[in-house]
């Protein structure tokens, strides 16, 4: 295996370990993007919970005018989207370890001047 078990393949040097500084910068950027995406997804999950609770209170307050199916359908959709959002947060958290490891590997190679030849 030419990529030595790294989860992210090089988009700069196909089938080689060249350009360690570029790879380190790419890994750093990807790690930053993952942190931002995880934080925004966590905020979205909190907002979905808040929206679901507000919708439940609204339906509870106007129970005589609104049917039960509207609440069930709305809370079902909110719950489904919440599950997808939480799944994305968990997957991003699990990918942090691999990204940090690859970033450290490429940073060390860039500092030592290792060029793969």
C-alpha positions, 0 to 999 in steps of 0.5 A: 500500500503506497499511502501507508494506511493514511485515510486521505490520499494526496491530491498533489502527488499521485502514488508517491509521498512527495511534497510533504509541506503541501500535504501538511498544509492540506491536512491542516486545512482539512482539520480546520474545516472539519472543526468548523463543520463539526461546531456548526453541526453541533449548533444546528443540532441544538437549534433543532432540539429547540425548534422541536420543543417549541413546536411541541409546545405550540401543538400542545397549546393549540391541540383543539385546532390542530390535529395530532398528525401534524405534530407527529409528522413535524417532530418526526422530520425534525427527529430524522434531521437531528439524527442525521446531524448527530451522525455527522458530528460523531463521524467528524469527531472520529475522523479527528484522530486520523487527520491529526496523525496525518498532519503530524506525519507530514509536518515532521517530514517537511521539517526534516526535509524528507522527500520520499526518494 
